[in-house]
Amino acid sequence: MTTTPGLLPVGLRDRLPPQAEAASRLLHRVIVAIGRNGYERVAPPLAEFEDELVGRLKSARAHDLLRVVDPISQKTLALRPDITAQAGRIAATRMAHRPRPLRLAYGGPVLKLKTTQLRPERELTQAGAELIGSDSVAAAIEVLGVAIEALETAGVTGITVDLTLPDLIETLAAGPMPLTAARLERVRERLDAKDVGALAGLEAQAYLPLVAAAGPVAPAIAKLRALDGIAVLCQRLDAVEQIVAAFAGRATITLDPTERQGFEYQSWIGFSLFGEGLSGEIGRGGSYTILHADGREEPATGFSLYIDPLVDAGLGQEPSRRVFVPLGSDPAAAAALRGEGWTTIAALSETDDPAQANCAYILTGTTPEPLQPSP
Ligand SMILES: N[C@@H](Cc1c[nH]c[nH+]1)C(=O)O
């Protein structure tokens, strides 16, 4: 079977100028902002053994993985769909001896098996931070603060944080609002669909107020507080209130206590990030558990930002000062200009045209002179 020349597989794309430049500029800015908060950069590989990628985080599942059989090791390798598990592996192995909390940062491409309607791309650039050794409220506040700061550095405004409590339903079902395993699964499905009618039919009326509470955080908390006497819920709401207080005026916050889509390994707290004028989620994070080889479980909290929606919205583009360097110019003069931040375009022949090369300046002697726009 032949492939149409230039055709890329579904969900994969080229970045062209000026977006390719903007993408690397934004990734750099975000990583620098994360690093300034004490997060040290790690650079895990693009592919690794599937079991490592899947088994390192508690509750993670082996889906959305593009796999290959490695002819060298004869084992299944997977392309990483997410860098968090890799940061967890590094923290649990090569950096296991480092004191906690351990702060790690990363940035690079990830590859998903499937596209979704909301996210038609399979390759995405993730940049993130993982705070390993704690899943406390203080850790959540630090991590969310770093995420917001990094997004602001990238030029994102009007940030919205959607908070969720990924393991709340399981926790309630195992304690104060009991459900058998089979019923829990059905209730979960109906909660995902926000199908209030079916929940009543499943004799899970107790769970209805959780669906009704979703929305802006203050009324959501008030509605949930009305579910009196459930200690675990009160605890979670106290934590949410502390988080909200920490970001008052800096971000709009909503709460959906039953949302779990995309939060398969996050534990008591999860969040999605959105920005004004940007399509879809621009980041996600929360608390989770790293599994060590000796069976030990280690708490952690982190976030990943997605650079692509920022690039698609035109962020990170900067006008360049382009100067045309005619044949015979002094190469040292052009080099000096590059040192000052100019972009130089060298003529290769007498017929090269500065306007075609998109230059507004021409090197004359050692100085750039503005070019007259042609009439
Ligand atoms: N890597 C997760 C977000 C996350 C980072 N740390 C904890 N959670 C994601 O992209 O969905």
The ligand as a MOL file (V3000), in Angstrom:
LIG
                    3D

  0  0  0     0  0            999 V3000
M  V30 BEGIN CTAB
M  V30 COUNTS 11 11 0 0 0
M  V30 BEGIN ATOM
M  V30 1 N 0.2020 14.1760 34.1760 0
M  V30 2 C -1.1860 14.3880 34.5100 0
M  V30 3 C -1.3730 15.5270 35.4710 0
M  V30 4 C -0.6140 15.3280 36.7580 0
M  V30 5 C 0.6650 15.6430 37.0350 0
M  V30 6 N 0.8920 15.2780 38.3020 0
M  V30 7 C -0.1920 14.7570 38.8090 0
M  V30 8 N -1.1300 14.7820 37.8560 0 CHG=1
M  V30 9 C -1.9770 14.6710 33.2220 0
M  V30 10 O -1.4350 15.2190 32.2870 0
M  V30 11 O -3.1550 14.3760 33.1670 0
M  V30 END ATOM
M  V30 BEGIN BOND
M  V30 1 1 1 2
M  V30 2 1 2 3
M  V30 3 1 2 9
M  V30 4 1 3 4
M  V30 5 2 4 5
M  V30 6 1 4 8
M  V30 7 1 5 6
M  V30 8 1 6 7
M  V30 9 2 7 8
M  V30 10 2 9 10
M  V30 11 1 9 11
M  V30 END BOND
M  V30 END CTAB
M  END
